Amino acid sequence: MKTILFFVMATCALLFFLVRLRRRPSTNLMSVEVIVPAFNEEPVIEQSLINLLRNPYVKRVICVNDGSTDRTAEIVANLAKRTPRLLLVTQENSGKGAAIMAGLDHVTCDQVFLTDADTYVPFGDRGLRRGNSLGYMLAEIEAGADAVGGIPSSDLRAGGLLAYVRASVKLPMIMVKRTFQQILGGAPFIISGSCGMFRTEVLRDVGITDRTNVEDLDLTWTLVAHGYKIRQVNAIRMYRLTERYRDQDCDAFLAFVEADGNLLDAGDHPVKALVQP
């Protein structure tokens, strides 16, 4: 019976994938703000923020330092001096939910993307049609969704064979299960805290708390309870960064910034040439 149920789920998910393949990413660039709560993320915060600043859909990154005791605040402050597109907000340690709400006070865009400080968001290098996964989430918002979730994964570039074997099982199962949940129940079970996009007014309406220590699950079902429309996008996958791996493009971009600190200005977006359709 379980085998039959699995094949039914997989078949439904596959058909859903095929239908959604026709949907293209949004062409509305520089229209999303990002909130990044950070607590003691010194090894990875620089790469994470620079990667987001390279993203053509990101208008501004709001990093909330949640009482870090390492160099997190110092690193973010140094980057923020080089661009108006990065804002550092500092507070006493209050938890992830409180940090997100503190960042939400500064959001001015209609859409806000929530991610973690140790998460790599692929920004794409193949144009709007194939490269940038944030564009697919934004397209769902523009099509009427109030909140959209992506797929959390692992950064395999520093891993061995076993990491790839594990991912080959984990990733498809997450995609199949959450897609089937959306088909059957109208919403995926959860919008992961590392990859969720929301209408700003919706997020302000329901808010985020740390009352359950699983703020992403709490938020998802609060949205469901309020009747908001939640969708899953399988075209976007986030990767957890490790200190062992460093993006060579990120190093080159840092050198680019060092040469002229003003090049991160929104008026001269450094990946502008990469997002032509």
SULCORBEL-V584754 format. One record per helix or strand of 2 or more residues. SS is the DSSP state (H for helix, E for strand). FROM is the first residue (numbers start at 0). TO is the last residue. If there is no record, write none. Layout:
# SULCORBEL-V584754
SS/FROM/TO + SS/FROM/TO
This chain:
# SULCORBEL-V584754
H/1/19 + E/31/37 + H/44/52 + E/57/65 + H/71/79 + E/85/90 + H/95/103 + E/110/115 + E/118/120 + H/133/141 + E/146/153 + H/155/157 + H/160/184 + E/195/198 + H/199/205 + H/214/224 + E/229/239 + H/247/258 + H/260/263 + H/265/267 + H/271/274
